[in-house]
């Protein structure tokens, strides 16, 4: 019988830069534009005008260079109590503290957005949760109507636990998803990234000019725990666990073999493997105890190893 060919692993294609803005060609006709380079200067259309406008906000389209855009994002916010600028540098929301305080941070961000951008018209609390299954999408907003009472509209937001691993990513993703929720709860419109969502996204940037531009999709570099590298073309593929069998899968680009790379931190520094003393003791003595006590279960073997390990530590005075 013929041997089965090894399967190939598809590498993620590098995504193009995010869509930066839209430019209105007519009252109801909107054209999507990317960066335009002219005589060495990069431009993007950042002010929008929509067929369905809202009173109190200017709707003229204008063109802004990269230099003026950076001045816009670096200007200080005039909202009292705003903490968005430099959020990822705050001690309570950086490093290990972020994991402990991320639920509290969600409520603080939502409360500030509700008061500054949405004029307290959004519900005081909205269902916002974390998702372990979202490995590439940063967030998701689910909308609908309750059967009782009186067909009320609702919105649920899910944030990716693996993609939004820092305070600034959580802030930007939550703003994006709350704009989806507002377009449905306040206006009854579900048009994905249509006019109503763009209106609230633009309003968020005007109220909080220190924030990055609210865009349709993210360009975050996902921090995988495990990386495999092709031995020939040196391409890499990321995983969250050691789920890739290198004996069955090969590189999709050059058909080369894959190898597991050593574990590294986010900054690229290697992680030294740490084996706990009891785990090392089990590795060294499990087979020996299993042979001496034939017929007993795995749980009984582990209990005996635990007692022996404790007795050994006490005899050594540890």
Secondary structure as GFF3:
##gff-version 3
##sequence-region A 1 318
A	DSSP	beta_strand	7	9	.	.	.	ID=ss1
A	DSSP	beta_strand	21	24	.	.	.	ID=ss2
A	DSSP	beta_strand	30	33	.	.	.	ID=ss3
A	DSSP	beta_strand	36	38	.	.	.	ID=ss4
A	DSSP	beta_strand	41	45	.	.	.	ID=ss5
A	DSSP	beta_strand	63	65	.	.	.	ID=ss6
A	DSSP	alpha_helix	66	74	.	.	.	ID=ss7
A	DSSP	three_ten_helix	87	89	.	.	.	ID=ss8
A	DSSP	three_ten_helix	91	93	.	.	.	ID=ss9
A	DSSP	alpha_helix	96	116	.	.	.	ID=ss10
A	DSSP	beta_strand	127	131	.	.	.	ID=ss11
A	DSSP	beta_strand	139	145	.	.	.	ID=ss12
A	DSSP	beta_strand	153	160	.	.	.	ID=ss13
A	DSSP	alpha_helix	167	185	.	.	.	ID=ss14
A	DSSP	alpha_helix	195	207	.	.	.	ID=ss15
A	DSSP	beta_strand	226	230	.	.	.	ID=ss16
A	DSSP	beta_strand	236	239	.	.	.	ID=ss17
A	DSSP	beta_strand	249	251	.	.	.	ID=ss18
A	DSSP	beta_strand	258	260	.	.	.	ID=ss19
A	DSSP	alpha_helix	277	292	.	.	.	ID=ss20
A	DSSP	alpha_helix	298	316	.	.	.	ID=ss21
###
